[in-house]
Amino acid sequence: MTDQTRFQLNESDLPKFWYNIYADSPVAPTPVLHPGTMEPVTPDFLSVLFPMDLIMQEISTERYIEIPEEVREIYKLYRPTPLLRARRLEKALGTPAHIYYKYEGVSPSGSHKPNTAIPQAFYNKIAGTKALTTETGAGQWGASLAFACNVFGLDLEIYMVKVSYQQKPYRRHMMETYGATVYASPTDRTNYGRSVLATTPNNLGSLGIAISEAVEVAATSNGAKKYSLGSVLNHVLMHQTVIGEEALKQMDMANEYPDVVIGCVGGGSNFAGIAYPFLRENLKNGKRARLVAVEPTATPSLTKGQYTFDYGDTAKMAPIVKMHTLGHDFMPAGIHAGGLRYHGMAPSVSALVDAGLIDAVAVRQKATFEAAVQFAKAEGIIPAPESSHAIRAAIDEALDAKAKGEKRVILFNLSGHGNFDMVAYENYLSGKLEDFDYPEEAIKESMSKLPQVSIPA
């Protein structure tokens, strides 16, 4: 059908394998270092935080990892997710470009995050774990892990960045509905949280601080609790590749192939989820899709950060990885894209950007919400502020194609809906939102505090 808008796979098309970029990447994985010794970590060290199945996935170079049937059964609640052609947006823009979006907002939590929350909860369950700890920014990850822990009968405590805890109460209530306990980070429940509050009592929090609290609780629990995270590490990104694997089949259904694939980036998971299967096609099968990672100018780790070894959290408790970083003590502005307010970036995404295989762009907050409203009016879906960064870049691509008179096929990941983000939209519509460019002098100050490792950066 030439006028088809929605491309829907059958349940039988649900991917049976996750794709591991490390099998095909021309950039070798860099070592993960112990935060104390600065030496490569051992599985024993990581086992304090993660079950062994996830550790083995983290270090694997196998191209495909089989998805357990128990995980696929839960995926069937919402997967395969739809691919849609944004015909009304194309018409509103007057562009010859064809715009497609993969819509992950149909999941129970309204975002892509259950794609990894479900397997993480599953692997912890079969390893005998009784409880998990985690952090969350905008709340999409916290809600997703709360859902998954409920499915597999695990307790969960969540350290939610305080500014998001205050801005997004309904996401918090969602986590609590699934049975999780939620704390506004920084808290007085951990040594690190108390130290932060002692120096800055009104601290609004950051993902780095929330990670530190969640890691501390797990690491000091004598094995009673494990830690789970929603982005950055390779096993998390790998679980998300169900998005791109489905999208490849759906683009075939549309009889088109993308010239450009776009995703927003905070830690890198939803971008990798849609982009890595297309990168495989570039590397192995001669395709030439351009891959674009879009971040906020307020947290420009890829576009302004340094590619080097840094701690994964503010308290220097999490492992050290080589990534694009703004410095582990980076304190972001209180922008509404809470899920993108992280100081670093997934090591694999960072390496591929450094190698020139992925493009990175930064967009401003007001332009992002302008695109979000334009998309909502045309397509009917109110997008999450995080996902709206991808929409901004997709619209810019479509307008560029219009200016050049080119047909261009654009695919982006609409990683979640914004139904719980209406305070952000209220602030935009009332003119209260401000743009924020993270200052160069602040980045230079943070760079002076990087860990001194002996492995060349």
Secondary structure, DSSP 8 states (H G I E B T S, - for coil): -TT--EE---GGGS-SEEE-GGGT-SS-----B-TTT-SB--HHHHTTTS-HHHHHHHH---SEEE--HHHHHHHTTT-S--EEE-HHHHHHHT-S-EEEEEE-TTSTTSBSTHHHHHHHHHHHHHTT--EEEEEESSSHHHHHHHHHHHHHT-EEEEEEEHHHHHH-HHHHHHHHHTT-EEEEES-SSSHHHHHHHHH-TT----HHHHHHHHHHHHHTTTTSEEE--SSSSHHHHHHTTHHHHHHHHHHHHTT---SEEEEE-SSSHHHHHHHHHHHHHHHHH----EEEEEEETTS-HHHHSEEEEEESSTTS-S-EEEEEES-TT------S-GGG--S---HHHHHHHHTTSSEEEEE-HHHHHHHHHHHHHHHS--B-HHHHHHHHHHHHHHHHHHHHT---EEEEEE-BB-TT-HHHHHHHHTT--------HHHHHHHHTT----SS--
